[in-house]
Amino acid sequence: MNPKLGSKVTINEVAERAGVSKTTVSRYINGKYESMSVATRENLEMIIRELDYRPSKTAQRLKADKTGIVGCVIADIRSSFSTNLVKGINDVCAARDYQVLFANTDNDPINEQKSIVSLLDNKLDGLIVNTTGSNDEFLIDLDAQGVPIVMADRYLENDQILDIVTSTNYVSSFECVKFLKDQGYDKVYFVSQTMGNNRNRLIRHQAYCDAMQSYFGMDGNTSSYFICGEDCDGEENQVLDILKDIQAQNEHNNVCIFAVNGTVLLELVKTMKENDYQIGKDFGLCGFDDWEWASLIDPGITTIRQDTYMTGVLSANILIDRIENKDNGDKRLVELPTEIIKRNSTTILE
């Protein structure tokens, strides 16, 4: 039976029921009884039987065999962000003699879980996961069973449980709002897909709200818009309604729109161009992700540049170090710095 697909019981629940640590349960599962009392062993045997806990056989198999293969699960392979992330991962793995098996989940939590289980059936040495944000317990349970896992870009709710490589999401968003204030804007609006369990979006939105209060004395929640639809395809009417609403509220104000990521930023640019809005005059515009098109589209779009290639490089290196027992220390949270790339979309035109 696959972990969490057929059974809701996790290693955490076994540990809590037995009054022992997850490490103790993991040692019991893997037959490491040294320094473990007979009473503890018998108690764990009874609880595991009562709860019908079934540890992942593929996870256990990883401990005994090394294959030189790692899995990489990507939320949306179509984006430029993912292209650079995957290149960083692949370059490191090739240099360190590892092969990579990739899976794309289309931001679907069910697909993500199925993809991970399918990859583990290939006897992988470890996983890099660009998560949907809805499978935290599943991933934590695999980690507790001994599967090396590194989170690439997107956090778990508890960011210290697994290794994570990401960007300075909070600081970068906060500083971007300050930058827009310094540019002379009267108000900044925030546009995102729905938050869901996506920690990056939640963190960026919180930073935006905090900065709006600090620099504009405004409640950012009242100037935030959320688009239904993960990839924004076919959501032109929603985006156009947002633009019309913002414009109606600000006949005499200079306003800028801050997009949570490159997908939303591109949809805003497309909708503005298709409806004859003038970027820089009708609205200022900026957002996360410095994708190639941002410098090519007139008048040039201001962005927050993330080093997504390096995110992939570090994710792969950390994972392989864990696999090869070169890093047995505490879980790592690595936040890479970003850079505001100023272009004319945030220059106020009269």
C-alpha positions in Angstrom: 0.0 0.0 0.0 1.4 3.4 -0.9 2.1 5.9 1.9 -0.8 8.2 2.6 -2.7 7.1 -0.5 -4.2 4.0 1.2 -3.5 4.9 4.9 -3.9 8.2 6.7 -1.6 7.1 9.5 1.8 8.8 9.6 5.0 8.2 11.5 4.2 11.3 13.6 1.0 9.7 14.8 2.8 6.4 15.8 5.5 8.4 17.7 2.8 10.5 19.5 0.8 7.4 20.5 3.9 5.6 21.7 5.3 8.6 23.5 8.7 8.4 21.7 10.5 10.4 19.0 10.1 9.9 15.2 13.7 8.8 15.2 12.9 6.0 17.6 10.0 4.8 15.4 12.2 5.0 12.3 14.9 3.0 14.0 12.4 0.4 15.0 11.0 0.2 11.4 14.5 -0.4 10.1 15.4 -3.0 12.6 17.9 -0.9 14.5 17.2 -2.0 18.1 20.4 -1.0 19.7 19.8 0.9 23.0 16.1 0.3 22.6 14.4 -1.4 25.5 12.3 -4.6 25.0 9.3 -2.7 26.4 9.7 0.1 23.8 10.0 -2.5 21.0 6.9 -4.4 22.2 4.9 -1.2 22.6 5.8 0.1 19.1 4.9 -3.3 17.6 1.5 -3.2 19.3 0.8 0.4 18.3 1.9 -0.1 14.7 -0.4 -3.1 14.4 -3.3 -1.3 16.1 -3.0 1.7 13.8 -2.3 -0.4 10.7 0.7 1.8 10.0 2.4 0.7 6.8 5.7 2.4 6.1 6.7 3.0 2.5 8.6 -0.1 1.3 10.2 2.1 -1.3 11.4 4.5 1.3 12.9 1.7 3.4 14.6 0.3 0.3 16.4 3.6 -0.2 18.4 3.0 2.9 19.9 -0.2 1.6 20.5 0.5 -2.0 22.1 3.5 -3.8 21.1 3.9 -7.5 22.7 7.2 -8.6 19.2 8.5 -9.5 17.3 11.3 -7.9 13.7 12.5 -8.5 12.6 16.0 -9.2 9.0 17.0 -8.9 8.1 20.4 -10.5 4.8 22.2 -9.9 4.6 23.9 -13.4 7.2 22.8 -15.9 6.0 25.4 -18.5 7.2 28.5 -16.7 10.6 30.2 -17.3 11.2 29.9 -13.5 11.0 26.1 -13.8 13.2 26.0 -16.8 16.1 27.7 -15.0 15.5 25.7 -11.8 15.6 22.4 -13.7 18.8 23.4 -15.5 20.6 24.1 -12.2 19.5 20.8 -10.8 20.4 18.9 -14.0 23.9 20.6 -14.3 24.9 19.6 -10.7 23.5 16.1 -11.0 25.4 15.5 -14.2 28.6 16.9 -12.7 28.2 14.6 -9.7 27.3 11.5 -11.7 23.6 11.4 -10.8 20.7 10.9 -13.2 17.5 12.8 -12.7 13.9 11.7 -13.3 11.5 14.6 -13.6 7.8 14.8 -13.0 5.4 17.7 -13.6 2.3 18.1 -11.4 0.5 21.0 -13.0 0.1 22.5 -9.5 -2.2 19.6 -8.5 -1.6 18.2 -5.0 -3.0 14.7 -6.0 -0.7 14.6 -9.0 2.2 15.6 -6.8 1.6 12.8 -4.3 1.1 10.2 -7.1 4.2 11.4 -8.9 6.3 11.1 -5.8 5.1 7.6 -5.1 5.8 6.6 -8.7 9.3 8.1 -8.6 10.1 6.3 -5.4 9.1 3.0 -7.0 12.2 3.6 -9.3 14.4 3.1 -6.2 15.6 6.8 -6.1 18.3 8.0 -3.8 16.4 11.2 -2.9 13.9 13.8 -4.0 13.9 17.5 -4.9 10.3 18.9 -4.7 8.9 22.2 -5.9 5.7 21.6 -4.0 2.1 22.6 -4.5 2.0 23.3 -0.7 -0.7 20.8 0.1 1.3 17.6 0.9 3.3 18.7 3.9 2.5 15.7 6.1 3.1 13.3 3.3 6.6 14.8 2.7 7.5 15.0 6.3 6.5 11.4 6.8 8.8 10.3 3.9 11.6 12.3 5.5 11.0 10.6 8.8 11.3 7.2 7.1 14.7 8.2 5.7 14.1 9.6 2.3 16.4 12.5 1.6 14.2 15.5 0.5 15.1 19.1 -0.4 12.3 21.7 -1.1 13.2 23.9 -4.1 11.8 27.4 -3.9 8.5 26.7 -2.1 8.3 26.3 1.7 6.5 23.9 3.9 4.3 25.5 6.6 7.0 24.7 9.1 10.1 25.8 7.2 12.6 24.1 9.5 11.4 20.5 9.1 13.0 19.8 5.6 16.0 21.4 3.8 14.7 24.4 1.8 16.4 26.6 -0.9 14.3 29.7 -1.8 14.6 33.5 -2.2 14.2 36.3 0.3 10.5 36.5 -0.4 9.5 38.7 2.5 12.4 41.2 2.4 12.2 41.5 -1.4 8.5 42.2 -1.4 8.7 44.7 1.4 11.6 46.5 -0.3 9.7 46.6 -3.6 6.8 48.4 -2.1 9.3 51.0 -0.6 10.9 51.3 -4.0 7.5 52.1 -5.5 6.8 54.7 -2.8 10.1 56.3 -3.6 9.1 56.3 -7.3 6.2 58.6 -6.4 3.2 56.3 -6.5 0.2 57.2 -4.4 -0.9 53.6 -4.0 0.3 50.0 -4.8 -2.1 47.2 -5.6 -1.3 43.5 -5.2 -2.5 40.8 -7.8 -2.0 37.1 -7.3 -3.6 33.7 -8.0 -5.6 32.5 -5.0 -3.3 31.9 -2.1 -4.2 28.4 -1.2 -1.3 26.7 0.7 1.3 28.3 -1.5 3.7 29.7 1.2 5.6 31.9 -1.2 2.5 33.8 -2.2 1.4 34.0 1.5 4.7 35.4 2.5 4.9 37.9 -0.3 1.4 39.1 0.4 2.1 39.5 4.1 5.2 41.6 3.3 3.2 43.7 0.8 0.5 44.4 3.5 3.2 45.2 6.1 4.9 47.6 3.7 1.7 49.3 2.7 1.0 50.0 6.3 4.5 51.2 6.9 5.0 53.4 3.9 1.5 54.4 2.8 -0.5 54.0 6.1 -3.0 51.8 4.2 -4.4 48.3 4.8 -3.0 46.2 2.0 -5.8 43.6 2.3 -8.2 46.2 0.8 -6.0 46.7 -2.3 -5.4 43.0 -3.0 -6.9 41.1 -5.9 -6.9 37.3 -6.4 -7.4 35.5 -9.7 -9.1 32.1 -9.9 -7.1 29.7 -12.0 -3.6 28.6 -11.2 -1.9 29.3 -14.6 -4.2 32.3 -15.4 -5.1 30.8 -18.8 -8.5 32.0 -19.9 -8.7 34.5 -17.1 -8.5 37.6 -19.2 -12.0 38.8 -18.2 -11.0 38.6 -14.5 -7.8 40.5 -15.1 -9.6 43.1 -17.2 -12.2 43.6 -14.4 -9.4 44.1 -11.9 -7.8 46.8 -14.1 -11.1 48.6 -14.6 -11.8 48.5 -10.9 -8.4 49.9 -10.0 -8.7 52.6 -12.6 -12.2 53.6 -11.5 -10.9 54.1 -7.9 -7.9 56.2 -8.9 -8.9 58.8 -11.5 -6.4 61.3 -10.1 -3.8 59.0 -8.5 -0.6 57.5 -9.7 -0.9 53.8 -9.0 1.2 50.7 -9.5 0.4 47.0 -9.6 2.6 44.5 -8.0 2.3 41.0 -9.4 3.1 38.0 -7.1 4.9 36.1 -9.8 5.8 35.9 -13.5 2.7 34.1 -14.5 0.4 36.8 -13.1 2.7 39.6 -14.4 2.5 38.2 -18.0 -1.3 38.0 -17.8 -1.4 41.6 -16.7 0.9 42.7 -19.5 -1.2 40.8 -22.1 -4.5 42.2 -20.9 -3.2 45.7 -20.8 -1.8 45.5 -24.3 -5.0 43.9 -25.7 -7.1 46.6 -24.2 -5.0 49.6 -25.1 -3.9 50.5 -21.6 -0.6 52.4 -21.5 1.9 50.8 -19.1 3.6 53.5 -17.1 0.8 56.0 -17.7 -2.5 54.2 -16.9 -0.7 51.9 -14.4 2.7 51.3 -13.2 3.6 47.6 -13.3 6.2 45.4 -11.6 6.4 41.9 -10.1 8.4 38.9 -9.1 10.4 36.9 -11.8 12.6 38.5 -14.3 11.7 36.4 -17.3 13.3 37.2 -20.6 10.3 38.9 -22.1 10.2 41.5 -19.4 13.1 43.5 -21.0 11.7 43.1 -24.5 8.1 44.3 -24.0 7.6 48.1 -24.4 8.3 50.0 -22.2 10.3 47.4 -20.3 8.9 45.8 -17.1 10.4 46.3 -13.7 10.9 43.0 -12.0 12.3 41.3 -8.9 15.1 39.0 -10.2 15.5 35.7 -8.5 18.5 33.5 -9.0 16.4 30.4 -9.9 19.4 28.7 -11.6 21.3 28.9 -8.3 18.2 27.7 -6.4 18.5 24.5 -8.5 22.2 24.2 -8.0 22.0 24.5 -4.3 19.0 22.2 -4.0 20.9 19.5 -5.9 24.1 19.9 -4.0 22.4 19.8 -0.6 20.4 16.7 -1.6 23.5 14.8 -2.9 25.5 15.8 0.2 22.7 14.3 2.3 22.6 11.1 0.2 26.4 10.7 0.5 26.4 11.5 4.2 28.6 14.5 3.7 26.0 16.7 5.6 24.3 15.1 8.6 23.6 18.4 10.4 20.4 20.3 11.1 18.0 21.0 8.2 18.9 24.1 6.3 16.9 27.1 5.2 18.8 28.9 2.5 17.3 32.2 1.3 19.0 33.6 -1.8 19.1 37.4 -2.3 17.1 39.1 -5.1 17.5 42.3 -7.1 15.1 44.9 -8.3 15.6 45.4 -12.0 14.3 48.9 -12.7 12.7 49.5 -16.1 10.3 52.1 -17.5 7.1 50.4 -16.4 7.6 52.0 -13.0 8.5 55.5 -14.3 5.5 57.7 -13.9 4.4 59.2 -17.2 2.3 62.4 -17.4 
